C-alpha cells in the first residue's frame, strides 16, 4: 500500500492485487455505494490489462512524487 502526501491526489478508482488481479470502476468502496448507489466494478485477471494498469499506476505515482 502507498499513501501520497501531496495536495493533489489521484482520483482513479482501481486496485491491483499481487500484480495478478485488477478491480476498476465507479465503485467508491463505501457503505452507500454497496447499499444504495448505482455503481460498476470490473474484476479481471487478464494479464495484459493488469500490466497496463500497473504501468499506469507506477507512472502516476512517479509524477505525484515529484510534486
N, C-alpha and C positions, 0 to 999 in steps of 0.2 A: 504494500500500500504506500502511496505517496500523498503528501499534503502540500499544496502550494501555499506560499506565504505572500503572494503578490496582491495588489489592489484589484487587478483584473483577474477573472477566473475563467477557466474552461467551462463551457456550458453543455458540452457534449454529454449525452446520456448513454454511455456504454461501459461494459465491464468485460475485462479479459481474465479468464481463469486458467492459470498454468500454461499460458500460450497454447491452449487447446480448445477453448470454448469461448464464444462471444455472446453477450447479451446486449441488445441495442434496440432503441425505440423511444417513444414519447413517455413511457412509464416513469413516474417520478419517485418510485420506491417509498411511498408514504401510505398511511392508512387510508386517506381519501382516494388515492389512486387505486388501491386494492378494493375498496368497498363501493365507491361512488362514481369515479371518473370514467370516461371513455378513453382508454389508453391502448397502446400497442407495444408489444415486446416480441422481438425475434431472438430465438436462441439457435445457434448453429455451431457445428464443429467443423465446418468446411474450412480446410487448411488455408486455401487461398484467401478467403475472406478474413479469417482470424489474423493471418500475417499482415494483410493490408491495414487493418485497424491497429494492430500492434505497431507497425511502422509509423502510422499517422500519430498515434499517441506519443511515441518517442520524439517525433518531430515537434509536436505541440509542446511537450514538456521541456524540450531544449529551448524553444523560443521563449516560453514563460520564464525559464530560469535565468535568462539574460536580462530581464526587466528589472 
